[in-house]
Amino acid sequence: MKIKYLLALCLFVGASGWVFSQEVEEEQPKQGFDKNKLFVGGTFGLSFGSYTLVNLSPQVGYQFSRFFAAGAGINGLYSSEKWDEIYGERRTEYGVIGLNIFGRVYPIPFAFAQLQPEANYVWQTDTYYDQTNAKQENKLGGKMIPSILAGVGAAIPAGRGAFTIMAQYDLLQNERSPYSENVFFSFGLNFGL
């Protein structure tokens, strides 16, 4: 009986040694461009009524490593606000169209710091009625405005993509910047290709 157990133990040890002695093939990281590291996303927003907002700001990026991603995007924003005054309706229209590039550093998975330089063409028109009920327009001519957004964020995984939330601040603070003088929050989606 003891010989059966000894034989079983020898077979087990021998088989274990054989299993662990097999070479494990390590997956080599791909060299060059990998389309699986591309992602698209950005911020999108819609609001209609006395205050109308349309924001279409898509971005495309590439995850160079676990720690670094970068990309570029287009900024497109239109807003319109109307309200009643003593002499009639007043309306303010505001628009932004521009380009951006961004770089993200991920010190830990799903949390990142981002720097995003932008060049935006900004315009505004204020339409109102004066005391004689004559329509007046005050136009702030279009002007190219630079911005540098710095911020921190989180990317919450969702399938092959992620929901993003960021707190950002415009470092340049140009008086006609499309961003407020305070920290602002943005929400978006990223999808892997």
C-alpha positions as a Markdown table, in Angstrom:
| # | Residue | x | y | z |
|---|---|---|---|---|
| 1 | Met | 0.0 | 0.0 | 0.0 |
| 2 | Lys | 2.8 | 2.4 | 0.9 |
| 3 | Ile | 4.4 | 1.6 | -2.5 |
| 4 | Lys | 1.2 | 2.9 | -4.3 |
| 5 | Tyr | 1.4 | 6.2 | -2.5 |
| 6 | Leu | 5.1 | 6.5 | -3.1 |
| 7 | Leu | 4.6 | 5.7 | -6.8 |
| 8 | Ala | 1.7 | 8.2 | -7.0 |
| 9 | Leu | 3.9 | 10.9 | -5.3 |
| 10 | Cys | 6.8 | 10.2 | -7.7 |
| 11 | Leu | 4.4 | 10.5 | -10.7 |
| 12 | Phe | 2.9 | 13.7 | -9.4 |
| 13 | Val | 6.3 | 15.3 | -8.7 |
| 14 | Gly | 7.6 | 14.2 | -12.1 |
| 15 | Ala | 4.6 | 15.5 | -13.9 |
| 16 | Ser | 4.7 | 18.8 | -12.0 |
| 17 | Gly | 8.4 | 19.2 | -13.0 |
| 18 | Trp | 7.5 | 18.5 | -16.6 |
| 19 | Val | 4.6 | 21.0 | -16.6 |
| 20 | Phe | 6.7 | 23.8 | -15.0 |
| 21 | Ser | 9.7 | 23.1 | -17.2 |
| 22 | Gln | 7.7 | 24.0 | -20.4 |
| 23 | Glu | 8.7 | 27.3 | -21.9 |
| 24 | Val | 6.1 | 29.9 | -21.5 |
| 25 | Glu | 5.9 | 32.1 | -24.5 |
| 26 | Glu | 5.8 | 35.7 | -23.5 |
| 27 | Glu | 3.8 | 38.0 | -25.7 |
| 28 | Gln | 6.1 | 40.5 | -27.3 |
| 29 | Pro | 4.9 | 44.1 | -27.4 |
| 30 | Lys | 4.1 | 45.2 | -30.9 |
| 31 | Gln | 6.6 | 47.5 | -32.6 |
| 32 | Gly | 5.4 | 50.6 | -34.5 |
| 33 | Phe | 1.8 | 51.8 | -34.9 |
| 34 | Asp | -0.9 | 49.7 | -33.3 |
| 35 | Lys | -4.5 | 50.7 | -34.3 |
| 36 | Asn | -5.8 | 49.1 | -31.1 |
| 37 | Lys | -4.2 | 52.0 | -29.2 |
| 38 | Leu | -6.3 | 54.7 | -31.1 |
| 39 | Phe | -9.2 | 56.3 | -29.3 |
| 40 | Val | -11.8 | 58.8 | -30.3 |
| 41 | Gly | -14.0 | 60.9 | -28.1 |
| 42 | Gly | -14.4 | 64.5 | -26.9 |
| 43 | Thr | -17.2 | 66.6 | -25.4 |
| 44 | Phe | -20.7 | 67.1 | -26.8 |
| 45 | Gly | -23.5 | 69.1 | -25.5 |
| 46 | Leu | -27.0 | 70.3 | -26.5 |
| 47 | Ser | -29.5 | 72.7 | -24.8 |
| 48 | Phe | -32.5 | 74.4 | -26.3 |
| 49 | Gly | -34.9 | 77.1 | -25.1 |
| 50 | Ser | -34.2 | 80.7 | -24.0 |
| 51 | Tyr | -30.6 | 79.5 | -23.7 |
| 52 | Thr | -29.4 | 77.5 | -26.6 |
| 53 | Leu | -26.0 | 75.7 | -26.6 |
| 54 | Val | -24.5 | 73.4 | -29.2 |
| 55 | Asn | -21.0 | 72.0 | -28.4 |
| 56 | Leu | -19.3 | 69.5 | -30.8 |
| 57 | Ser | -15.7 | 69.1 | -29.8 |
| 58 | Pro | -14.4 | 65.7 | -31.1 |
| 59 | Gln | -10.9 | 64.4 | -30.4 |
| 60 | Val | -8.7 | 61.6 | -31.6 |
| 61 | Gly | -5.8 | 60.2 | -29.6 |
| 62 | Tyr | -3.2 | 57.5 | -29.3 |
| 63 | Gln | -2.2 | 55.6 | -26.1 |
| 64 | Phe | 1.6 | 55.5 | -26.5 |
| 65 | Ser | 2.1 | 53.6 | -23.3 |
| 66 | Arg | 0.3 | 52.9 | -20.0 |
| 67 | Phe | 1.6 | 56.2 | -18.8 |
| 68 | Phe | 1.2 | 58.6 | -21.8 |
| 69 | Ala | -1.4 | 59.5 | -24.4 |
| 70 | Ala | -1.7 | 62.4 | -26.8 |
| 71 | Gly | -3.9 | 63.6 | -29.6 |
| 72 | Ala | -5.7 | 66.5 | -31.3 |
| 73 | Gly | -9.2 | 67.8 | -31.7 |
| 74 | Ile | -11.6 | 70.4 | -33.1 |
| 75 | Asn | -13.5 | 72.9 | -30.9 |
| 76 | Gly | -17.0 | 73.9 | -32.0 |
| 77 | Leu | -19.4 | 75.8 | -29.8 |
| 78 | Tyr | -22.4 | 78.0 | -30.5 |
| 79 | Ser | -24.5 | 79.6 | -27.8 |
| 80 | Ser | -27.5 | 82.0 | -27.9 |
| 81 | Glu | -29.4 | 83.6 | -25.1 |
| 82 | Lys | -32.5 | 85.7 | -25.4 |
| 83 | Trp | -34.5 | 87.5 | -22.8 |
| 84 | Asp | -37.1 | 90.3 | -22.7 |
| 85 | Glu | -36.3 | 93.8 | -21.8 |
| 86 | Ile | -38.4 | 97.0 | -21.5 |
| 87 | Tyr | -38.1 | 97.8 | -25.2 |
| 88 | Gly | -38.2 | 94.3 | -26.6 |
| 89 | Glu | -36.2 | 91.1 | -26.9 |
| 90 | Arg | -32.5 | 91.0 | -26.4 |
| 91 | Arg | -30.3 | 88.3 | -27.9 |
| 92 | Thr | -26.6 | 87.5 | -27.5 |
| 93 | Glu | -25.0 | 85.0 | -29.8 |
| 94 | Tyr | -21.5 | 83.6 | -29.2 |
| 95 | Gly | -19.4 | 81.2 | -31.2 |
| 96 | Val | -16.1 | 79.4 | -31.0 |
| 97 | Ile | -14.3 | 77.3 | -33.7 |
| 98 | Gly | -10.7 | 76.1 | -33.1 |
| 99 | Leu | -8.1 | 73.4 | -32.9 |
| 100 | Asn | -6.4 | 71.8 | -29.9 |
| 101 | Ile | -3.7 | 69.3 | -29.1 |
| 102 | Phe | -3.4 | 67.4 | -25.8 |
| 103 | Gly | -1.1 | 65.3 | -23.8 |
| 104 | Arg | -2.1 | 63.1 | -20.9 |
| 105 | Val | 0.1 | 61.5 | -18.2 |
| 106 | Tyr | -1.4 | 58.6 | -16.2 |
| 107 | Pro | 0.5 | 58.3 | -12.9 |
| 108 | Ile | -2.0 | 55.6 | -11.9 |
| 109 | Pro | -4.5 | 53.7 | -14.0 |
| 110 | Phe | -7.7 | 55.6 | -14.7 |
| 111 | Ala | -6.4 | 59.0 | -13.3 |
| 112 | Phe | -4.6 | 61.5 | -15.5 |
| 113 | Ala | -3.1 | 65.0 | -15.7 |
| 114 | Gln | -3.7 | 66.8 | -19.0 |
| 115 | Leu | -2.2 | 69.8 | -20.8 |
| 116 | Gln | -4.2 | 71.1 | -23.8 |
| 117 | Pro | -3.0 | 74.2 | -25.9 |
| 118 | Glu | -5.7 | 75.6 | -28.1 |
| 119 | Ala | -6.2 | 78.3 | -30.8 |
| 120 | Asn | -9.8 | 79.4 | -31.0 |
| 121 | Tyr | -11.5 | 81.9 | -33.3 |
| 122 | Val | -14.1 | 83.7 | -31.1 |
| 123 | Trp | -17.0 | 86.0 | -32.1 |
| 124 | Gln | -20.0 | 87.6 | -30.4 |
| 125 | Thr | -23.1 | 89.5 | -31.5 |
| 126 | Asp | -25.4 | 91.4 | -29.1 |
| 127 | Thr | -28.8 | 92.3 | -30.7 |
| 128 | Tyr | -31.3 | 94.6 | -28.8 |
| 129 | Tyr | -33.9 | 97.3 | -29.3 |
| 130 | Asp | -33.3 | 100.9 | -28.1 |
| 131 | Gln | -35.8 | 103.4 | -26.7 |
| 132 | Thr | -37.1 | 104.2 | -30.2 |
| 133 | Asn | -37.7 | 100.5 | -30.8 |
| 134 | Ala | -34.9 | 100.5 | -33.4 |
| 135 | Lys | -32.9 | 97.3 | -33.8 |
| 136 | Gln | -29.3 | 97.7 | -32.7 |
| 137 | Glu | -26.4 | 95.2 | -33.2 |
| 138 | Asn | -23.2 | 95.3 | -31.3 |
| 139 | Lys | -20.6 | 92.9 | -32.8 |
| 140 | Leu | -17.3 | 92.0 | -31.3 |
| 141 | Gly | -15.3 | 91.1 | -34.3 |
| 142 | Gly | -13.9 | 87.6 | -34.6 |
| 143 | Lys | -10.5 | 87.2 | -33.0 |
| 144 | Met | -8.0 | 84.3 | -32.6 |
| 145 | Ile | -7.6 | 83.6 | -28.9 |
| 146 | Pro | -5.0 | 81.2 | -27.5 |
| 147 | Ser | -5.7 | 79.1 | -24.4 |
| 148 | Ile | -3.7 | 76.6 | -22.5 |
| 149 | Leu | -5.9 | 74.3 | -20.4 |
| 150 | Ala | -4.3 | 72.4 | -17.5 |
| 151 | Gly | -6.3 | 69.9 | -15.5 |
| 152 | Val | -6.7 | 66.5 | -13.8 |
| 153 | Gly | -9.3 | 63.9 | -14.6 |
| 154 | Ala | -10.5 | 60.3 | -14.3 |
| 155 | Ala | -11.3 | 57.8 | -17.0 |
| 156 | Ile | -13.9 | 55.4 | -15.8 |
| 157 | Pro | -13.7 | 52.2 | -17.9 |
| 158 | Ala | -16.8 | 51.2 | -19.9 |
| 159 | Gly | -16.3 | 48.3 | -22.3 |
| 160 | Arg | -13.7 | 49.4 | -24.9 |
| 161 | Gly | -14.0 | 53.0 | -23.9 |
| 162 | Ala | -14.2 | 55.2 | -20.8 |
| 163 | Phe | -16.3 | 58.0 | -19.4 |
| 164 | Thr | -14.1 | 61.0 | -18.6 |
| 165 | Ile | -14.5 | 63.8 | -16.0 |
| 166 | Met | -12.0 | 66.6 | -15.8 |
| 167 | Ala | -11.4 | 69.7 | -13.7 |
| 168 | Gln | -9.6 | 72.3 | -15.9 |
| 169 | Tyr | -8.3 | 75.8 | -15.8 |
| 170 | Asp | -7.2 | 78.2 | -18.6 |
| 171 | Leu | -3.6 | 79.3 | -17.7 |
| 172 | Leu | -3.5 | 82.2 | -20.1 |
| 173 | Gln | -6.8 | 83.9 | -19.0 |
| 174 | Asn | -7.3 | 86.1 | -22.1 |
| 175 | Glu | -10.3 | 88.5 | -21.6 |
| 176 | Arg | -12.1 | 86.9 | -24.6 |
| 177 | Ser | -11.2 | 83.3 | -23.7 |
| 178 | Pro | -14.1 | 80.9 | -24.1 |
| 179 | Tyr | -13.3 | 79.6 | -20.6 |
| 180 | Ser | -14.2 | 81.1 | -17.3 |
| 181 | Glu | -11.8 | 82.7 | -14.9 |
| 182 | Asn | -12.5 | 79.7 | -12.5 |
| 183 | Val | -11.8 | 76.0 | -12.6 |
| 184 | Phe | -14.5 | 74.4 | -14.8 |
| 185 | Phe | -15.6 | 70.8 | -15.2 |
| 186 | Ser | -16.0 | 68.8 | -18.4 |
| 187 | Phe | -17.5 | 65.4 | -19.1 |
| 188 | Gly | -16.9 | 63.2 | -22.1 |
| 189 | Leu | -16.5 | 59.8 | -23.7 |
| 190 | Asn | -13.6 | 58.0 | -25.2 |
| 191 | Phe | -14.0 | 54.9 | -27.4 |
| 192 | Gly | -11.2 | 52.5 | -28.5 |
| 193 | Leu | -11.1 | 51.7 | -32.2 |
